[in-house]
Amino acid sequence: MRPPYLLLDIDGVLIPFPNADGSTPATHARHDVVPTGRSADNPVTVWIDPAHGRMLMEVIRAGLVTPVWCTSWRQDAATLIGPLLGLPPLPHVDLPRPRITTSHPNGYLWKRDHVDAWLADAPAVWIDDDFTGLDHAWAAERTTRGTATLLIQPEPRVGLQAEHLAEVRAWVRRLLAVRTAALAVPSETEAA
């Protein structure tokens, strides 16, 4: 059985938003990257914490999750951001480029409908800094229908923390324990 997906956002999760004074966490190193469609003389500055790569690799190597980028960085996540973290190339959810002025045009995160269609009935833990109450209700509804879904929402000026990945590991282990217990219970015809 395939492990649950781990959907990873970048902005506000791996790249923190600057504080009002323009500062970022001291743990993060500055890098200039050139996303698809930009010229080398117009790079984007990002701040990356190398510890994030090590923490994510611990979860990936454990085989507990199937990691996938879920970000407006799209394929640039694997070619620009992942290498700065020491991550292997990861697939990405192919999100559209909507013309929106808010990340919640319908009261929930704009990515959600695309993610819901992409996931189908696969279990997932999704780390993003921009969920609303409607997103949390969606995750609860999926879980109630039998498709385990966990949303983890880091504070966007701080980003991903070790406790977020500890929550991922604990959630996946509980999910596996429930599945294992369900498989161990004999069906009525087997018991007869």
C-alpha positions in Angstrom: 0.0 0.0 0.0 1.4 3.4 -1.0 2.2 5.7 1.9 0.1 8.8 2.3 1.1 11.9 0.3 3.0 14.6 2.0 2.0 17.8 0.1 4.6 20.6 0.6 4.1 24.2 0.1 7.2 26.5 -0.1 6.3 30.2 0.6 5.5 30.6 4.2 6.6 27.0 4.9 10.2 26.6 3.7 10.7 30.3 2.7 9.4 32.5 5.6 7.8 35.8 4.9 9.9 38.7 6.2 8.9 40.5 9.3 7.7 44.1 9.2 11.3 45.3 9.4 12.3 43.0 6.5 14.2 40.5 8.7 14.0 36.8 8.3 14.9 34.0 10.8 18.7 33.9 11.5 18.6 30.2 10.6 17.9 30.9 7.0 20.5 31.6 4.3 19.9 34.0 1.4 19.9 32.6 -2.1 19.1 34.2 -5.5 17.2 31.9 -7.9 15.9 32.3 -11.4 12.4 30.8 -11.8 11.0 29.8 -15.1 10.1 32.8 -17.2 12.5 35.2 -15.5 15.9 36.3 -16.7 19.1 35.8 -14.9 19.4 39.6 -14.3 16.1 39.5 -12.4 16.5 36.7 -9.8 14.2 36.1 -6.9 15.8 36.2 -3.4 14.8 33.4 -1.1 15.8 32.5 2.4 16.3 28.8 3.1 17.1 26.9 6.3 19.3 23.9 5.5 17.9 22.1 8.6 14.6 21.8 6.7 16.2 19.6 4.2 17.7 17.3 6.8 14.3 17.1 8.7 12.4 16.4 5.5 14.9 13.7 4.4 14.4 11.9 7.8 10.7 11.6 7.0 11.3 10.7 3.4 13.9 8.1 4.1 11.6 6.4 6.7 9.2 5.7 3.8 6.3 7.0 5.8 5.1 9.4 3.1 5.2 10.1 -0.6 6.5 13.7 -0.8 5.1 16.0 -3.5 5.5 19.7 -4.0 2.2 21.6 -3.8 3.2 25.1 -4.5 2.9 28.0 -7.0 6.6 27.3 -7.6 5.4 24.3 -9.6 8.3 22.5 -11.4 10.8 25.1 -10.1 10.3 23.6 -6.6 12.2 20.5 -7.8 14.8 22.3 -9.8 15.5 25.4 -7.7 14.3 25.0 -4.1 14.8 21.2 -3.5 18.5 21.3 -4.4 19.1 24.2 -2.0 17.7 21.9 0.7 19.5 18.7 -0.5 16.3 17.1 -1.5 16.0 14.6 -4.4 13.8 15.6 -7.3 10.2 15.4 -6.2 7.1 15.4 -8.3 4.7 18.4 -8.1 1.0 18.9 -8.3 0.5 20.7 -11.6 -1.3 23.8 -10.3 -2.8 26.4 -12.7 -1.8 30.0 -12.8 -5.1 31.6 -11.8 -5.8 35.3 -12.1 -6.7 36.0 -8.5 -6.1 38.9 -6.2 -6.4 36.8 -3.0 -5.3 33.3 -2.1 -8.9 32.6 -0.9 -11.2 33.7 -3.8 -13.9 31.3 -2.6 -13.2 31.6 1.1 -10.7 28.7 1.0 -7.2 28.2 -0.4 -7.2 28.5 -4.2 -5.1 25.3 -4.5 -7.7 23.1 -2.7 -10.0 22.2 -5.6 -7.0 21.2 -7.7 -5.5 19.2 -4.9 -8.8 17.5 -4.1 -9.1 16.3 -7.8 -5.4 15.3 -7.9 -5.6 13.3 -4.6 -8.8 11.5 -5.5 -9.2 9.1 -2.6 -5.6 9.0 -1.5 -4.8 9.9 2.1 -2.6 13.0 2.6 -1.0 15.3 5.0 -0.7 18.8 3.5 1.7 21.5 4.9 0.7 25.0 3.9 0.7 28.3 5.7 -2.5 29.6 4.1 -5.5 27.4 5.1 -8.8 28.8 6.2 -11.5 27.3 8.4 -13.2 26.0 5.2 -10.0 24.1 4.3 -9.9 22.5 7.8 -13.6 21.5 7.4 -12.7 20.0 4.0 -10.0 17.9 5.6 -12.3 16.8 8.4 -15.0 15.8 5.8 -12.5 13.8 3.7 -11.4 12.0 6.9 -15.0 11.3 7.9 -15.6 9.7 4.5 -12.6 7.4 5.1 -9.8 9.3 3.4 -7.5 10.4 6.1 -6.4 14.0 5.6 -4.3 16.2 7.9 -3.6 19.9 7.4 -0.5 21.4 9.1 -0.3 25.2 9.1 3.1 26.7 10.1 3.2 30.4 11.0 4.4 32.0 7.8 7.0 34.3 9.3 8.6 31.3 11.1 7.9 28.4 8.7 8.4 24.7 9.1 9.4 23.5 12.6 10.5 20.1 13.9 7.2 19.7 15.7 5.3 19.9 12.4 7.2 16.9 11.1 6.9 15.1 14.4 3.1 15.6 13.9 3.4 14.1 10.4 5.2 11.0 11.7 2.8 10.5 14.6 -0.2 10.9 12.3 1.1 8.4 9.7 2.0 5.9 12.4 -1.6 6.1 13.8 -3.0 5.7 10.3 -0.8 2.6 9.8 -1.8 1.2 13.2 -5.5 1.5 12.2 -4.9 -0.1 8.9 -2.9 -3.0 10.4 -5.6 -3.5 13.0 -8.3 -3.6 10.4 -6.3 -6.2 8.4 -5.8 -8.3 11.4 -9.5 -8.6 12.3 -10.9 -11.6 10.5 -14.0 -11.1 8.4 -17.3 -12.8 9.4 -16.8 -15.5 6.7 -13.2 -16.2 7.9 -14.3 -16.4 11.5 -17.1 -18.9 10.7 
